[in-house]
Amino acid sequence: MTRLSTVEETRAYGRRLAQVLRPGDLVLLTGPLGAGKTALTQGIGAGLKVTGDVTSPTFVIARVHRPDTAHGGGIPLVHVDAYRLGAVSDPRAEVDDLDLDASLDDSVTVVEWGEGMVEQLADAHLQVRIDRRPDDSRVVELVPCGGDWAGRIGALTPAARR
């Protein structure tokens, strides 16, 4: 677990996480409202060097951020907010309607509020649990779910604690 004291530290952690991400990766972000899921995704976007501002896709549900090839970006970021999908009778059908699997192989897909709805999109995924503390700091836990995630985040952990 890693403790992050500020929003900027959360974004910086996302930039470090982006260093171990590659096309086809599925990352699920869990945590309460205001925990820092979008701030972490902003850092991931900065680390992947995508174009445009990374903002919460709550109302559009999904945004695609193209790589900024002029500045070394090479992987698109698909940012999904499944919060509103939890209120529908069949959220998995709603996820299927988004056709996320069509871009999954070529992109890094980050899903906020997707636990229990999107895991079937990939054989393996990374769950990022963010907990907001009373002092407004955050505690982040990376949970590998299959594949080679354990090794990849193991390489990240020492840098994250510096």
PABATOR-805163 format. One record per residue (C-alpha): residue number from 0; residue in one letter; z, x, y. Coordinates in Angstrom, 2 decimals. Layout:
<sites>
<site nr="NUM" rest="A" up="Z" east="X" north="Y"/>
...
</sites>
This chain:
<sites>
<site nr="0" rest="M" up="0.00" east="0.00" north="0.00"/>
<site nr="1" rest="T" up="-0.78" east="1.10" north="3.51"/>
<site nr="2" rest="R" up="1.06" east="0.02" north="6.65"/>
<site nr="3" rest="L" up="-1.06" east="-0.52" north="9.78"/>
<site nr="4" rest="S" up="0.72" east="-0.91" north="13.12"/>
<site nr="5" rest="T" up="-2.11" east="-2.04" north="15.40"/>
<site nr="6" rest="V" up="-5.43" east="-3.87" north="15.36"/>
<site nr="7" rest="E" up="-7.17" east="-0.56" north="16.05"/>
<site nr="8" rest="E" up="-5.49" east="0.99" north="12.99"/>
<site nr="9" rest="T" up="-6.76" east="-2.00" north="10.98"/>
<site nr="10" rest="R" up="-10.30" east="-1.37" north="12.22"/>
<site nr="11" rest="A" up="-9.95" east="2.36" north="11.49"/>
<site nr="12" rest="Y" up="-8.83" east="1.52" north="7.95"/>
<site nr="13" rest="G" up="-11.95" east="-0.63" north="7.58"/>
<site nr="14" rest="R" up="-14.10" east="2.31" north="8.71"/>
<site nr="15" rest="R" up="-12.48" east="4.50" north="6.03"/>
<site nr="16" rest="L" up="-12.98" east="1.78" north="3.42"/>
<site nr="17" rest="A" up="-16.67" east="1.62" north="4.35"/>
<site nr="18" rest="Q" up="-17.02" east="5.24" north="3.17"/>
<site nr="19" rest="V" up="-16.54" east="4.14" north="-0.47"/>
<site nr="20" rest="L" up="-18.70" east="1.01" north="-0.27"/>
<site nr="21" rest="R" up="-22.23" east="0.79" north="-1.59"/>
<site nr="22" rest="P" up="-24.93" east="-1.84" north="-2.06"/>
<site nr="23" rest="G" up="-23.89" east="-4.56" north="-4.47"/>
<site nr="24" rest="D" up="-20.19" east="-4.38" north="-3.62"/>
<site nr="25" rest="L" up="-18.16" east="-7.55" north="-3.28"/>
<site nr="26" rest="V" up="-14.95" east="-7.32" north="-1.25"/>
<site nr="27" rest="L" up="-12.52" east="-10.27" north="-1.07"/>
<site nr="28" rest="L" up="-10.06" east="-10.36" north="1.80"/>
<site nr="29" rest="T" up="-6.89" east="-12.39" north="1.37"/>
<site nr="30" rest="G" up="-4.03" east="-13.00" north="3.76"/>
<site nr="31" rest="P" up="-2.66" east="-15.59" north="6.15"/>
<site nr="32" rest="L" up="-4.26" east="-16.62" north="9.43"/>
<site nr="33" rest="G" up="-4.01" east="-13.76" north="11.91"/>
<site nr="34" rest="A" up="-3.45" east="-11.13" north="9.23"/>
<site nr="35" rest="G" up="-6.40" east="-9.02" north="10.38"/>
<site nr="36" rest="K" up="-9.19" east="-9.91" north="7.96"/>
<site nr="37" rest="T" up="-11.84" east="-10.03" north="10.67"/>
<site nr="38" rest="A" up="-10.51" east="-6.84" north="12.32"/>
<site nr="39" rest="L" up="-10.77" east="-5.06" north="8.97"/>
<site nr="40" rest="T" up="-14.34" east="-6.38" north="8.57"/>
<site nr="41" rest="Q" up="-15.17" east="-5.11" north="12.07"/>
<site nr="42" rest="G" up="-14.09" east="-1.67" north="10.91"/>
<site nr="43" rest="I" up="-16.19" east="-1.98" north="7.77"/>
<site nr="44" rest="G" up="-19.18" east="-2.95" north="9.92"/>
<site nr="45" rest="A" up="-18.60" east="0.05" north="12.19"/>
<site nr="46" rest="G" up="-18.30" east="2.33" north="9.18"/>
<site nr="47" rest="L" up="-21.52" east="0.98" north="7.69"/>
<site nr="48" rest="K" up="-23.16" east="1.32" north="11.12"/>
<site nr="49" rest="V" up="-24.51" east="-2.22" north="11.34"/>
<site nr="50" rest="T" up="-26.08" east="-3.82" north="14.39"/>
<site nr="51" rest="G" up="-24.37" east="-6.44" north="16.54"/>
<site nr="52" rest="D" up="-20.77" east="-7.44" north="16.95"/>
<site nr="53" rest="V" up="-18.91" east="-8.43" north="13.82"/>
<site nr="54" rest="T" up="-17.15" east="-11.69" north="14.65"/>
<site nr="55" rest="S" up="-15.57" east="-14.37" north="12.52"/>
<site nr="56" rest="P" up="-18.22" east="-16.51" north="10.81"/>
<site nr="57" rest="T" up="-15.83" east="-19.48" north="10.47"/>
<site nr="58" rest="F" up="-18.26" east="-22.05" north="11.87"/>
<site nr="59" rest="V" up="-21.50" east="-20.63" north="10.46"/>
<site nr="60" rest="I" up="-19.77" east="-19.58" north="7.20"/>
<site nr="61" rest="A" up="-21.91" east="-16.45" north="6.73"/>
<site nr="62" rest="R" up="-23.47" east="-13.79" north="8.95"/>
<site nr="63" rest="V" up="-25.80" east="-10.97" north="7.97"/>
<site nr="64" rest="H" up="-25.49" east="-7.74" north="9.93"/>
<site nr="65" rest="R" up="-28.49" east="-5.44" north="9.52"/>
<site nr="66" rest="P" up="-28.02" east="-1.68" north="9.30"/>
<site nr="67" rest="D" up="-28.55" east="0.25" north="12.52"/>
<site nr="68" rest="T" up="-31.02" east="2.74" north="11.07"/>
<site nr="69" rest="A" up="-31.37" east="4.54" north="14.40"/>
<site nr="70" rest="H" up="-27.70" east="5.53" north="14.11"/>
<site nr="71" rest="G" up="-27.57" east="6.26" north="10.38"/>
<site nr="72" rest="G" up="-26.87" east="2.79" north="9.00"/>
<site nr="73" rest="G" up="-28.42" east="2.01" north="5.66"/>
<site nr="74" rest="I" up="-26.58" east="-0.93" north="4.09"/>
<site nr="75" rest="P" up="-26.53" east="-4.52" north="5.40"/>
<site nr="76" rest="L" up="-23.18" east="-6.29" north="5.68"/>
<site nr="77" rest="V" up="-22.89" east="-9.94" north="4.66"/>
<site nr="78" rest="H" up="-19.69" east="-11.35" north="6.20"/>
<site nr="79" rest="V" up="-18.54" east="-14.70" north="4.81"/>
<site nr="80" rest="D" up="-15.64" east="-16.89" north="5.86"/>
<site nr="81" rest="A" up="-14.94" east="-19.35" north="3.03"/>
<site nr="82" rest="Y" up="-11.99" east="-20.98" north="4.80"/>
<site nr="83" rest="R" up="-13.78" east="-24.29" north="5.37"/>
<site nr="84" rest="L" up="-15.17" east="-24.28" north="1.84"/>
<site nr="85" rest="G" up="-11.65" east="-24.70" north="0.47"/>
<site nr="86" rest="A" up="-11.60" east="-28.25" north="1.85"/>
<site nr="87" rest="V" up="-14.66" east="-29.47" north="-0.07"/>
<site nr="88" rest="S" up="-14.47" east="-31.02" north="-3.54"/>
<site nr="89" rest="D" up="-16.50" east="-28.27" north="-5.24"/>
<site nr="90" rest="P" up="-16.23" east="-24.99" north="-3.29"/>
<site nr="91" rest="R" up="-18.09" east="-23.02" north="-5.97"/>
<site nr="92" rest="A" up="-21.12" east="-25.29" north="-5.54"/>
<site nr="93" rest="E" up="-20.94" east="-24.69" north="-1.78"/>
<site nr="94" rest="V" up="-20.87" east="-20.94" north="-2.43"/>
<site nr="95" rest="D" up="-23.90" east="-21.31" north="-4.71"/>
<site nr="96" rest="D" up="-25.71" east="-23.16" north="-1.90"/>
<site nr="97" rest="L" up="-25.19" east="-20.12" north="0.36"/>
<site nr="98" rest="D" up="-27.35" east="-18.02" north="-2.02"/>
<site nr="99" rest="L" up="-25.07" east="-15.03" north="-1.55"/>
<site nr="100" rest="D" up="-26.23" east="-13.64" north="-4.86"/>
<site nr="101" rest="A" up="-29.73" east="-13.29" north="-3.38"/>
<site nr="102" rest="S" up="-28.54" east="-10.52" north="-1.05"/>
<site nr="103" rest="L" up="-25.62" east="-9.18" north="-3.09"/>
<site nr="104" rest="D" up="-27.49" east="-6.33" north="-4.78"/>
<site nr="105" rest="D" up="-28.73" east="-4.88" north="-1.48"/>
<site nr="106" rest="S" up="-25.68" east="-5.48" north="0.72"/>
<site nr="107" rest="V" up="-21.95" east="-5.07" north="0.99"/>
<site nr="108" rest="T" up="-20.57" east="-8.61" north="0.89"/>
<site nr="109" rest="V" up="-17.16" east="-9.20" north="2.46"/>
<site nr="110" rest="V" up="-15.62" east="-12.63" north="1.93"/>
<site nr="111" rest="E" up="-12.58" east="-13.89" north="3.80"/>
<site nr="112" rest="W" up="-10.65" east="-16.69" north="2.06"/>
<site nr="113" rest="G" up="-12.87" east="-16.41" north="-1.02"/>
<site nr="114" rest="E" up="-10.27" east="-15.99" north="-3.74"/>
<site nr="115" rest="G" up="-11.02" east="-18.34" north="-6.62"/>
<site nr="116" rest="M" up="-14.49" east="-19.15" north="-5.25"/>
<site nr="117" rest="V" up="-16.71" east="-16.06" north="-5.25"/>
<site nr="118" rest="E" up="-15.50" east="-13.71" north="-7.96"/>
<site nr="119" rest="Q" up="-18.31" east="-14.91" north="-10.25"/>
<site nr="120" rest="L" up="-20.90" east="-13.37" north="-7.89"/>
<site nr="121" rest="A" up="-20.27" east="-9.86" north="-9.26"/>
<site nr="122" rest="D" up="-19.03" east="-8.26" north="-12.46"/>
<site nr="123" rest="A" up="-16.47" east="-6.32" north="-10.43"/>
<site nr="124" rest="H" up="-14.97" east="-6.64" north="-6.97"/>
<site nr="125" rest="L" up="-12.31" east="-5.25" north="-4.69"/>
<site nr="126" rest="Q" up="-9.55" east="-7.51" north="-3.47"/>
<site nr="127" rest="V" up="-7.93" east="-6.50" north="-0.19"/>
<site nr="128" rest="R" up="-4.59" east="-8.19" north="0.38"/>
<site nr="129" rest="I" up="-3.36" east="-8.13" north="3.96"/>
<site nr="130" rest="D" up="0.16" east="-9.22" north="4.79"/>
<site nr="131" rest="R" up="1.32" east="-9.62" north="8.38"/>
<site nr="132" rest="R" up="4.93" east="-8.53" north="8.96"/>
<site nr="133" rest="P" up="7.38" east="-9.99" north="11.50"/>
<site nr="134" rest="D" up="7.00" east="-6.85" north="13.67"/>
<site nr="135" rest="D" up="3.22" east="-7.63" north="13.87"/>
<site nr="136" rest="S" up="2.29" east="-4.70" north="11.64"/>
<site nr="137" rest="R" up="0.15" east="-5.24" north="8.55"/>
<site nr="138" rest="V" up="0.52" east="-4.05" north="4.98"/>
<site nr="139" rest="V" up="-2.74" east="-3.63" north="3.10"/>
<site nr="140" rest="E" up="-3.01" east="-3.44" north="-0.66"/>
<site nr="141" rest="L" up="-6.27" east="-2.63" north="-2.43"/>
<site nr="142" rest="V" up="-6.59" east="-4.29" north="-5.85"/>
<site nr="143" rest="P" up="-9.48" east="-3.08" north="-8.03"/>
<site nr="144" rest="C" up="-10.97" east="-5.78" north="-10.25"/>
<site nr="145" rest="G" up="-13.20" east="-4.13" north="-12.83"/>
<site nr="146" rest="G" up="-15.99" east="-1.62" north="-12.51"/>
<site nr="147" rest="D" up="-15.27" east="1.78" north="-10.99"/>
<site nr="148" rest="W" up="-13.14" east="0.42" north="-8.14"/>
<site nr="149" rest="A" up="-9.93" east="2.16" north="-9.26"/>
<site nr="150" rest="G" up="-11.53" east="5.59" north="-8.94"/>
<site nr="151" rest="R" up="-13.28" east="4.79" north="-5.69"/>
<site nr="152" rest="I" up="-10.18" east="3.50" north="-3.92"/>
<site nr="153" rest="G" up="-8.13" east="6.31" north="-5.47"/>
<site nr="154" rest="A" up="-10.27" east="8.72" north="-3.49"/>
<site nr="155" rest="L" up="-9.62" east="6.66" north="-0.36"/>
<site nr="156" rest="T" up="-5.85" east="6.28" north="-0.64"/>
<site nr="157" rest="P" up="-4.77" east="9.81" north="0.39"/>
<site nr="158" rest="A" up="-6.92" east="9.63" north="3.55"/>
<site nr="159" rest="A" up="-5.55" east="6.19" north="4.37"/>
<site nr="160" rest="R" up="-1.96" east="7.45" north="4.35"/>
<site nr="161" rest="R" up="-2.50" east="10.35" north="6.74"/>
</sites>
